[in-house]
Amino acid sequence: MVSAVFHSPPAALPADTPAAAPARIAASHNEARKEADARPLPAQRAPRDWAALSRAFWMAVLPPLCGLGLLIGVWAVVSTTTGKSIPGPLETWAQALEIFSNPFYRNGPNDQGVGWNVLMSLERVAVGFGLAAIVGIPAGFVIGRFNFLSRMFNPLISLLRPVSPLAWLPIGLLVFKGANPAAIWTIFICSIWPMIINTAVGVQRVPQDYMNVARVLNLSEWKIATKILFPAVLPYMLTGVRLAVGTAWLVIVAAEMLTGGVGIGFWVWDEWNNLNVKNIIIAIFVIGIVGLALEFALIKLATAFTFEEVKA
């Protein structure tokens, strides 16, 4: 008689026994391997396309250099054909090195370096433009916010805006009895229109849904202006500021030619009276460079506060 022998399965070892340690280690290794397999691989850094970078660099640098070379070439041809009545590029460059070697000298009230003249012109522009911003930006908000005021002031703005800024200079001389405040008045009157118009247009283009929400929440006019209108109108307002500064810098040169004193416009006129054409050409480049710097700074400022819609 054959007896069957039954073997019972081995009992599980406690987890804290030394015999269970190899199994526990193997299980942890398996879990770590699974986690490593499930973890996404790090993205490989795309190799730099040096040809594309070089092409982009030259496309950014080469066209301006070609434009500058064309200007210098035309300038040299004109200087040669006019019998040197207009100084050439090399003569003007040598004169510029001499002028900018000491741009802040003082030899009396009417004999100062080009640096002091530029700073005085910038000071007049800053004062006149600042006063125009203090008046023009709030006026633009009010005109754009209320339809009655918009209909009231639009004909006046359309009538006065096309007037040449220099036509206001005699009025400034008559009222203020001085050349410096008259020049500041001229800057003020020519800078105020772009800020009023752009700010008012920005207020009028605020979505009506925003105003409906403000009406439902029963917000005050101050809350509407600061919390709703100002953030939405800021890009338009900065565009008006940029246009106003460009116009102010154009006008100050002509105003200083007529009023005299210290300033880049007066410096140009004084050099013309001395028949120093090289300094006049240098002043033209200085005016252009300063205007370009102002434009670039305000474009960067406007870009920082311009919010573009995210496309899905």
C-alpha positions as CSV (number, residue, x, y, z in Angstrom):
1,M,0.0,0.0,0.0
2,V,1.4,3.1,-1.1
3,S,1.1,6.1,1.1
4,A,0.9,9.5,-0.4
5,V,3.1,12.1,1.1
6,F,1.8,15.7,1.0
7,H,4.3,18.5,1.3
8,S,2.8,21.7,2.6
9,P,4.1,25.0,1.1
10,P,6.8,26.7,3.0
11,A,5.6,29.3,5.3
12,A,6.3,32.9,4.4
13,L,9.3,34.4,6.2
14,P,8.8,37.5,8.3
15,A,9.9,40.6,6.6
16,D,12.4,41.5,9.4
17,T,14.2,38.1,9.3
18,P,17.7,38.0,7.7
19,A,16.5,35.3,5.3
20,A,13.9,37.8,3.8
21,A,16.5,40.4,3.0
22,P,17.6,39.2,-0.4
23,A,13.9,39.0,-1.6
24,R,13.3,42.5,-0.3
25,I,16.4,43.9,-2.1
26,A,15.4,42.2,-5.3
27,A,11.9,43.6,-5.1
28,S,13.2,47.2,-4.5
29,H,15.5,46.8,-7.5
30,N,12.6,45.7,-9.7
31,E,10.5,48.7,-8.6
32,A,13.4,51.1,-9.2
33,R,13.9,49.5,-12.7
34,K,10.2,50.0,-13.5
35,E,10.3,53.6,-12.4
36,A,13.4,54.2,-14.5
37,D,11.7,52.7,-17.5
38,A,8.6,54.7,-17.0
39,R,10.5,58.0,-16.5
40,P,10.6,60.0,-19.8
41,L,14.0,60.3,-21.4
42,P,15.6,63.8,-21.2
43,A,15.2,65.8,-24.4
44,Q,18.3,65.9,-26.4
45,R,19.6,69.3,-27.0
46,A,19.2,70.2,-30.7
47,P,22.4,71.0,-32.4
48,R,22.9,74.7,-33.2
49,D,22.4,75.6,-36.8
50,W,25.4,77.8,-37.2
51,A,24.6,78.5,-40.8
52,A,21.2,79.9,-39.9
53,L,22.7,81.9,-37.0
54,S,25.3,83.4,-39.3
55,R,22.7,84.2,-42.0
56,A,20.4,85.9,-39.4
57,F,23.4,87.9,-38.1
58,W,24.4,89.2,-41.5
59,M,20.8,90.0,-42.4
60,A,20.6,92.1,-39.3
61,V,23.9,93.9,-39.8
62,L,24.5,94.0,-43.5
63,P,21.5,96.1,-44.7
64,P,22.1,99.0,-42.3
65,L,25.8,99.0,-43.2
66,C,24.9,99.1,-46.9
67,G,22.5,102.0,-46.2
68,L,25.2,103.9,-44.3
69,G,27.7,103.2,-47.0
70,L,25.3,104.5,-49.6
71,L,24.8,107.7,-47.6
72,I,28.5,108.3,-47.3
73,G,29.1,107.5,-51.0
74,V,26.4,110.0,-52.1
75,W,27.8,112.5,-49.7
76,A,31.3,112.1,-51.1
77,V,30.1,112.5,-54.7
78,V,28.1,115.6,-53.8
79,S,31.1,117.1,-52.0
80,T,33.3,116.5,-55.0
81,T,30.8,117.8,-57.6
82,T,30.1,121.0,-55.6
83,G,33.7,122.0,-55.5
84,K,34.2,121.3,-51.8
85,S,31.6,123.9,-50.8
86,I,30.1,121.0,-48.8
87,P,32.8,119.2,-46.7
88,G,33.4,115.6,-47.5
89,P,33.1,112.7,-45.0
90,L,36.8,112.6,-44.1
91,E,37.0,116.3,-43.3
92,T,33.8,116.2,-41.3
93,W,35.0,113.1,-39.4
94,A,38.2,114.9,-38.4
95,Q,36.2,117.9,-37.3
96,A,33.9,115.7,-35.2
97,L,36.8,114.1,-33.4
98,E,38.0,117.6,-32.5
99,I,34.6,118.7,-31.3
100,F,33.9,115.6,-29.2
101,S,37.3,115.6,-27.6
102,N,35.9,118.3,-25.3
103,P,32.1,118.5,-25.7
104,F,31.5,120.2,-22.4
105,Y,33.7,123.3,-22.5
106,R,32.5,126.8,-21.5
107,N,34.0,130.0,-22.9
108,G,31.1,132.3,-22.0
109,P,27.4,132.2,-22.3
110,N,27.4,132.1,-26.1
111,D,30.4,129.8,-26.6
112,Q,29.8,126.3,-25.1
113,G,30.4,122.8,-26.2
114,V,28.0,120.7,-28.2
115,G,27.2,118.6,-25.1
116,W,25.8,121.6,-23.1
117,N,23.7,122.6,-26.1
118,V,22.2,119.1,-26.5
119,L,21.5,118.9,-22.7
120,M,19.8,122.3,-22.8
121,S,17.6,121.3,-25.7
122,L,16.7,118.0,-23.9
123,E,15.8,120.0,-20.8
124,R,13.4,122.2,-22.8
125,V,11.9,119.2,-24.4
126,A,11.5,117.4,-21.1
127,V,9.7,120.4,-19.4
128,G,7.4,121.1,-22.4
129,F,6.7,117.5,-23.0
130,G,6.1,116.8,-19.2
131,L,3.6,119.7,-19.0
132,A,1.8,118.4,-22.2
133,A,1.6,114.9,-20.6
134,I,0.1,116.2,-17.4
135,V,-2.6,118.1,-19.3
136,G,-3.0,115.9,-22.4
137,I,-3.3,112.4,-21.0
138,P,-6.1,113.2,-18.5
139,A,-7.9,115.3,-21.2
140,G,-7.7,112.3,-23.5
141,F,-9.3,110.1,-20.9
142,V,-12.1,112.6,-20.2
143,I,-12.8,113.3,-23.9
144,G,-12.8,109.6,-24.8
145,R,-15.0,108.7,-21.8
146,F,-17.8,111.1,-22.3
147,N,-19.5,111.4,-25.6
148,F,-20.7,115.1,-25.0
149,L,-17.1,116.2,-24.4
150,S,-15.8,114.3,-27.4
151,R,-18.3,116.1,-29.7
152,M,-17.4,119.3,-28.0
153,F,-13.6,119.2,-28.3
154,N,-13.2,117.3,-31.6
155,P,-13.8,120.4,-33.8
156,L,-11.3,122.4,-31.7
157,I,-8.7,119.7,-31.9
158,S,-9.2,119.3,-35.7
159,L,-8.9,123.1,-36.1
160,L,-5.7,123.6,-34.0
161,R,-3.8,120.4,-34.6
162,P,-2.7,121.2,-38.2
163,V,-1.3,124.6,-37.2
164,S,2.5,124.7,-37.5
165,P,4.1,124.6,-34.1
166,L,6.3,127.6,-35.0
167,A,3.2,129.7,-35.6
168,W,2.7,129.5,-31.8
169,L,6.1,130.8,-31.0
170,P,5.3,134.6,-31.4
171,I,2.3,134.0,-29.1
172,G,4.7,132.5,-26.5
173,L,7.1,135.4,-26.9
174,L,4.2,137.9,-26.4
175,V,2.7,136.2,-23.3
176,F,5.9,135.0,-21.5
177,K,8.2,137.8,-22.4
178,G,11.2,135.4,-22.7
179,A,12.8,133.1,-25.3
180,N,13.2,130.1,-23.0
181,P,9.5,129.9,-21.8
182,A,8.4,130.6,-25.4
183,A,10.4,127.6,-26.6
184,I,8.9,125.5,-23.8
185,W,5.4,126.7,-24.8
186,T,6.0,125.7,-28.4
187,I,7.0,122.2,-27.3
188,F,3.9,122.0,-25.1
189,I,1.5,123.0,-27.8
190,C,2.9,120.6,-30.4
191,S,3.2,117.7,-28.0
192,I,-0.3,117.8,-26.5
193,W,-2.3,116.8,-29.6
194,P,-0.9,113.3,-30.2
195,M,-1.4,112.4,-26.5
196,I,-4.9,113.7,-26.4
197,I,-5.9,112.0,-29.7
198,N,-4.3,108.6,-29.0
199,T,-5.5,108.4,-25.4
200,A,-9.1,109.3,-26.4
201,V,-9.1,106.7,-29.2
202,G,-7.8,104.1,-26.8
203,V,-10.6,104.9,-24.3
204,Q,-13.3,104.7,-27.0
205,R,-12.0,101.3,-28.1
206,V,-12.3,99.7,-24.7
207,P,-14.7,96.7,-25.2
208,Q,-18.3,97.5,-24.1
209,D,-18.4,94.3,-22.0
210,Y,-15.8,95.9,-19.6
211,M,-18.0,98.9,-19.1
212,N,-21.1,96.7,-18.6
213,V,-19.4,94.8,-15.8
214,A,-18.3,98.1,-14.2
215,R,-22.0,99.3,-14.4
216,V,-23.2,96.1,-12.8
217,L,-20.6,96.3,-10.0
218,N,-21.6,100.0,-9.5
219,L,-17.9,101.1,-9.7
220,S,-17.0,104.8,-9.3
221,E,-15.5,106.8,-12.1
222,W,-12.1,106.6,-10.3
223,K,-12.3,102.8,-10.1
224,I,-13.3,102.6,-13.8
225,A,-10.4,104.9,-14.8
226,T,-7.7,103.1,-12.7
227,K,-8.8,99.5,-12.9
228,I,-10.4,99.2,-16.3
229,L,-9.5,102.1,-18.6
230,F,-5.8,102.7,-17.7
231,P,-4.6,99.1,-18.4
232,A,-6.5,98.9,-21.6
233,V,-5.5,102.3,-22.9
234,L,-1.8,102.1,-21.9
235,P,-0.6,100.9,-25.3
236,Y,-2.4,103.7,-27.1
237,M,-1.2,106.2,-24.6
238,L,2.4,105.2,-25.0
239,T,2.0,105.4,-28.8
240,G,0.9,109.0,-28.4
241,V,3.8,109.7,-26.1
242,R,6.3,108.3,-28.6
243,L,4.8,110.5,-31.4
244,A,4.8,113.5,-29.1
245,V,8.4,113.2,-28.2
246,G,9.5,112.8,-31.8
247,T,7.5,115.9,-32.8
248,A,8.9,117.9,-29.8
249,W,12.5,117.1,-30.7
250,L,11.9,118.2,-34.3
251,V,10.3,121.5,-33.2
252,I,12.9,122.5,-30.6
253,V,15.6,122.8,-33.2
254,A,13.6,125.2,-35.2
255,A,12.4,127.1,-32.2
256,E,16.0,127.6,-30.8
257,M,17.1,128.9,-34.2
258,L,14.6,131.7,-33.8
259,T,14.9,132.4,-30.1
260,G,18.7,132.1,-29.6
261,G,20.4,131.2,-26.4
262,V,21.9,127.9,-25.6
263,G,20.6,124.8,-27.5
264,I,21.4,122.6,-30.4
265,G,19.2,124.7,-32.7
266,F,21.0,127.9,-31.7
267,W,24.3,126.1,-32.2
268,V,23.4,125.2,-35.8
269,W,22.4,128.8,-36.5
270,D,25.5,130.2,-34.9
271,E,27.7,127.9,-37.0
272,W,25.9,129.0,-40.1
273,N,26.6,132.6,-39.2
274,N,30.2,131.6,-38.9
275,L,30.0,129.8,-42.2
276,N,31.3,126.6,-40.5
277,V,29.5,124.0,-42.7
278,K,31.3,121.1,-41.1
279,N,29.8,121.8,-37.7
280,I,26.4,122.1,-39.2
281,I,26.7,118.6,-40.7
282,I,27.9,117.3,-37.4
283,A,24.9,118.9,-35.7
284,I,22.6,117.2,-38.2
285,F,24.1,113.8,-37.2
286,V,23.9,114.7,-33.5
287,I,20.2,115.6,-33.8
288,G,19.5,112.4,-35.7
289,I,21.3,110.2,-33.2
290,V,19.6,111.8,-30.2
291,G,16.2,111.5,-31.9
292,L,16.9,107.9,-32.7
293,A,17.8,107.1,-29.1
294,L,14.6,108.7,-27.8
295,E,12.6,106.8,-30.3
296,F,14.3,103.5,-29.5
297,A,13.8,104.0,-25.7
298,L,10.1,104.7,-26.1
299,I,9.6,101.8,-28.5
300,K,11.1,99.5,-25.9
301,L,8.9,101.1,-23.2
302,A,5.8,100.6,-25.3
303,T,6.7,97.0,-26.1
304,A,7.1,96.2,-22.4
305,F,3.5,97.4,-21.7
306,T,1.9,96.0,-24.8
307,F,-0.1,92.8,-24.3
308,E,-0.7,90.6,-27.3
309,E,-3.5,88.0,-27.5
310,V,-2.3,84.4,-27.2
311,K,-3.4,82.5,-30.2
312,A,-4.8,79.0,-29.6
